[in-house]
């Protein structure tokens, strides 16, 4: 298996207050143990109150090609329980992204395939280069989607399009994803990373705690009944209304100045 380069995750302290995960491999960002470790490390680093966003990006012109089929050949020899555990490792990455205390942004160049698409769709915001393809090609290898891909696609896309992607392995380009509200912005090739940094800069000016609560509320809304969600919003608003962030935000509004959330 091709290992990722040693520096896969780094904290950029040049005023950005970011954790940037660089998915660098020689197989178009194919998943590897080093990449798993880097993403988990980055999500843990995001607990630092200085950190305001995480960016998943890649060098080499391709976001992430998902699983390495040459590895899956060896995995066929494993007992089913061992294969299940390997899938759980991937699902742990998706859960870690979802549980991250700050917004996670995907900067997608080239394409996002299989589990790579799962990772991108697990993020809160997605910036993609023109012509980028999102692909679920598992069926071509006699496999089925994992990494929460069926969950993400069924929530974000019309059922028939989700079926088209999974049953026929037809890619969907970034421009169509943007028209469906899945991708936040489509930019010229080579500019996705810069656009993601601009989004991170905008997030850094906002209230960190409130942003984290908003992420949790939106995530819970998929599972909660309306009554449960109303209660969750009530409790969150009651806490926020007495917090320091709302104190600064309300004061700034009344004083007609930009808030300083720290």
C-alpha positions in Angstrom: 0.0 0.0 0.0 1.2 3.5 -0.7 1.6 5.5 2.4 0.8 9.2 2.6 3.5 11.7 3.1 4.6 12.3 6.7 3.1 15.8 7.0 -0.6 15.1 6.4 -2.0 17.4 9.0 -0.7 20.7 10.2 -1.9 23.6 12.3 -1.4 26.8 10.3 -0.8 29.6 12.9 -0.3 32.4 10.3 -3.3 34.3 11.5 -5.7 31.6 10.0 -6.3 29.6 13.1 -6.8 26.5 11.0 -6.1 22.9 10.9 -5.4 21.9 7.3 -5.4 18.2 6.4 -3.3 17.6 3.2 -4.2 14.3 1.7 -1.0 13.6 -0.2 -0.5 10.2 -1.8 0.7 8.9 -5.1 -2.6 7.2 -5.8 -4.8 10.3 -6.1 -5.5 10.6 -2.4 -6.3 6.9 -1.9 -7.1 6.1 1.8 -4.2 4.8 3.8 -3.4 4.2 7.5 -1.4 7.4 7.6 -4.3 9.4 6.1 -6.7 7.9 8.7 -4.3 8.9 11.5 -3.9 12.4 10.1 -7.6 13.1 9.8 -8.2 11.8 13.3 -5.3 13.9 14.6 -6.7 17.0 12.9 -10.2 16.6 14.4 -8.6 16.2 17.8 -6.5 19.4 17.3 -9.7 21.3 16.5 -10.6 21.0 20.2 -8.1 23.8 20.8 -10.2 27.0 21.3 -7.8 28.9 19.0 -8.9 26.8 16.0 -11.9 28.1 14.1 -12.1 25.7 11.1 -10.7 22.6 9.5 -9.9 22.3 5.8 -9.6 19.0 4.0 -7.6 19.4 0.8 -5.1 17.6 -1.3 -2.1 18.3 -3.4 -1.7 16.5 -6.8 -4.9 17.6 -8.4 -7.3 15.0 -7.0 -9.2 15.2 -3.6 -9.5 11.6 -2.7 -10.0 8.4 -4.8 -11.4 6.4 -1.9 -10.3 2.9 -1.1 -7.3 1.2 -2.8 -8.6 -1.8 -4.7 -5.3 -3.5 -4.4 -5.7 -3.4 -0.6 -9.2 -4.8 -0.9 -7.8 -7.8 -2.8 -5.8 -8.7 0.4 -8.8 -7.9 2.6 -10.8 -10.6 0.8 -8.7 -13.2 2.7 -9.8 -11.8 6.1 -12.7 -13.1 8.1 -15.9 -11.1 7.8 -15.6 -9.7 11.3 -12.1 -8.4 10.4 -13.4 -6.8 7.2 -16.3 -5.2 9.2 -13.7 -3.7 11.6 -11.8 -2.2 8.7 -15.0 -0.5 7.4 -15.6 0.8 11.0 -12.3 2.6 10.8 -13.5 4.6 7.8 -16.8 5.2 9.6 -14.8 6.5 12.5 -13.4 9.2 10.3 -16.9 10.2 9.2 -18.1 10.3 12.8 -15.0 12.4 13.8 -15.8 14.9 11.1 -19.4 15.1 12.1 -18.4 15.6 15.8 -15.7 18.2 15.1 -16.3 21.2 17.3 -15.7 23.7 14.5 -16.8 23.8 10.8 -15.1 21.5 8.4 -14.6 22.6 4.8 -13.7 20.4 1.8 -11.6 21.9 -1.0 -12.2 19.5 -3.9 -10.0 19.4 -7.0 -10.0 16.8 -9.7 -12.6 14.5 -8.2 -14.0 12.7 -5.1 -14.7 9.0 -5.6 -16.1 6.4 -3.3 -15.0 7.0 0.3 -13.5 10.2 -0.9 -16.9 11.4 -1.8 -18.1 10.3 1.6 -15.5 12.4 3.3 -16.3 15.4 1.2 -20.0 15.1 1.8 -19.4 14.7 5.6 -18.0 18.2 5.6 -20.1 21.3 6.5 -19.1 23.3 3.4 -17.8 22.2 0.1 -15.8 24.2 -2.5 -15.1 22.4 -5.8 -13.2 23.2 -8.9 -15.0 23.4 -12.2 -15.7 20.0 -13.7 -14.9 18.1 -10.5 -16.7 14.7 -10.5 -18.3 13.1 -7.5 -18.5 9.4 -8.1 -19.8 6.3 -6.3 -18.4 3.6 -8.5 -18.5 0.7 -6.0 -20.9 -1.3 -8.1 -18.4 -1.6 -10.9 -16.3 -3.7 -8.5 -19.3 -5.7 -7.2 -19.2 -3.6 -4.0 -21.6 -1.4 -2.1 -21.1 2.2 -0.8 -19.7 2.8 2.7 -18.5 5.8 4.7 -22.1 7.0 5.1 -22.4 7.7 1.4 -25.9 6.3 1.0 -27.0 8.4 3.9 -25.5 11.5 2.6 -26.7 11.1 -1.0 -30.3 10.2 0.1 -30.5 13.3 2.3 -28.9 15.7 -0.2 -30.1 14.5 -3.6 -33.4 13.3 -5.2 -33.8 9.6 -4.8 -33.5 8.9 -8.5 -30.2 10.7 -8.8 -28.8 8.9 -5.7 -29.8 5.7 -7.3 -28.2 6.7 -10.6 -24.9 7.4 -8.9 -24.9 4.2 -6.9 -26.5 1.7 -9.3 -25.0 3.0 -12.5 -21.8 4.6 -11.1 -22.5 7.7 -13.1 -20.5 10.7 -11.8 -22.2 14.0 -11.0 -20.2 17.1 -11.8 -19.6 20.0 -9.4 -21.8 22.4 -11.3 -24.8 20.1 -11.0 -24.0 19.6 -7.3 -23.9 23.3 -6.8 -27.3 23.7 -8.5 -28.7 21.1 -6.1 -27.3 23.0 -3.1 -24.7 20.3 -2.2 -21.6 22.3 -3.2 -21.4 25.8 -1.9 -19.2 27.2 -4.6 -17.6 26.2 -7.9 -14.3 27.9 -8.7 -11.8 27.7 -11.5 -9.4 24.7 -11.4 -6.6 25.2 -8.9 -8.5 27.7 -6.8 -10.5 25.4 -4.5 -8.0 25.6 -1.7 -7.8 29.4 -1.8 -11.6 29.6 -1.8 -11.8 27.3 1.2 -9.4 29.5 3.1 -11.6 32.5 2.3 -14.6 30.6 3.9 -12.4 29.8 6.9 -11.5 33.4 7.3 -15.1 34.4 7.3 -15.9 31.7 9.9 -13.0 32.9 12.1 -14.7 36.3 12.4 -17.9 34.6 13.8 -18.7 33.2 17.3 -17.0 29.9 17.7 -19.4 28.5 20.3 -22.5 29.5 18.5 -21.2 28.0 15.3 -20.5 24.7 17.1 -24.1 24.7 18.5 -25.5 25.4 15.0 -23.6 22.4 13.6 -25.1 20.1 16.3 -28.6 21.5 15.8 -28.5 20.9 12.0 -27.1 17.4 12.5 -29.8 16.5 15.1 -32.5 17.9 12.8 -32.2 14.9 10.5 -33.1 12.5 13.3 -35.3 14.6 15.7 -39.0 15.0 15.4 -40.2 18.6 15.0 -41.1 18.6 18.7 -37.7 17.4 19.7 -36.0 19.9 17.5 -38.0 22.8 18.9 -37.0 21.7 22.4 -33.3 21.5 21.3 -33.5 25.0 19.7 -35.2 26.4 22.8 -32.5 25.0 25.2 -29.7 26.2 22.9 -31.1 29.7 22.5 -31.7 30.0 26.2 -28.0 29.2 26.8 -26.7 31.4 24.0 -28.8 34.4 25.1 -26.9 34.5 28.4 -23.5 33.8 27.0 -20.5 36.1 26.3 -20.8 35.8 22.6 -24.3 37.1 22.4 -23.4 39.9 24.8 -20.7 41.0 22.3 -22.9 40.4 19.3 -25.9 42.4 20.6 -23.7 45.2 21.8 -21.9 45.4 18.4 -25.3 45.6 16.6 -26.6 48.3 18.8 -23.3 50.3 18.6 -23.3 49.8 14.8 -19.8 48.2 14.8 -18.3 44.9 13.8 -18.4 42.3 16.6 -15.2 41.0 18.1 -15.7 37.4 19.0 -12.1 36.6 19.7 
